[in-house]
Amino acid sequence: MAVPRKKVTRMKRGFRRSTDAVKKPTYIEDKDSGELRRPHHIDLKTGMYRGRQVLEPKDDI
């Protein structure tokens, strides 16, 4: 059975666990519409992604 050679210090353990914290999702302001959207995601209102028309724009009902 594998046994660690040395005890892991509190600092090293904390470094490893630092990515487990829950972070708020980031939003950026769209250059064209001014709406908030997630980075690297399609803007669902306009259907644009990286300056190209990817989807048909949603119609407000």
C-alpha positions in Angstrom: 0.0 0.0 0.0 1.3 3.4 -0.9 2.2 5.6 2.1 3.4 9.2 1.8 7.0 9.7 2.9 6.4 13.1 4.6 3.5 15.0 6.1 1.9 17.5 3.8 2.1 20.9 5.4 -0.9 23.1 6.0 0.4 25.6 3.4 0.7 23.0 0.6 -2.7 21.5 1.5 -4.1 25.0 1.2 -2.5 25.6 -2.2 -4.1 22.4 -3.4 -7.5 23.3 -2.1 -7.5 26.9 -3.2 -9.2 25.9 -6.5 -12.1 24.3 -4.7 -13.6 27.7 -3.7 -16.8 28.7 -5.4 -16.3 31.7 -7.5 -18.8 34.1 -9.0 -19.2 33.6 -12.8 -17.6 36.4 -14.8 -19.5 38.6 -17.2 -18.2 41.0 -19.8 -20.0 43.9 -21.5 -20.7 43.1 -25.2 -19.0 45.7 -27.5 -21.9 45.9 -29.9 -25.1 45.6 -27.8 -23.8 46.7 -24.4 -25.4 43.7 -22.8 -23.7 41.5 -20.2 -22.7 38.1 -21.4 -20.3 35.3 -20.4 -16.9 35.3 -22.1 -16.5 32.8 -25.0 -20.3 32.3 -25.3 -22.7 33.3 -28.0 -24.8 36.4 -27.4 -28.3 34.9 -27.5 -30.1 38.2 -28.1 -28.2 39.1 -31.3 -26.8 35.6 -32.2 -23.3 37.0 -32.7 -20.1 35.3 -31.7 -16.7 36.9 -32.3 -18.1 39.3 -34.9 -19.9 36.6 -36.9 -23.6 35.8 -37.1 -23.9 32.3 -35.7 -27.6 32.0 -34.7 -30.8 33.7 -35.8 -31.6 36.6 -33.3 -34.3 35.8 -30.8 -37.6 37.7 -31.4 -39.2 39.2 -28.2 -42.8 38.0 -27.9 
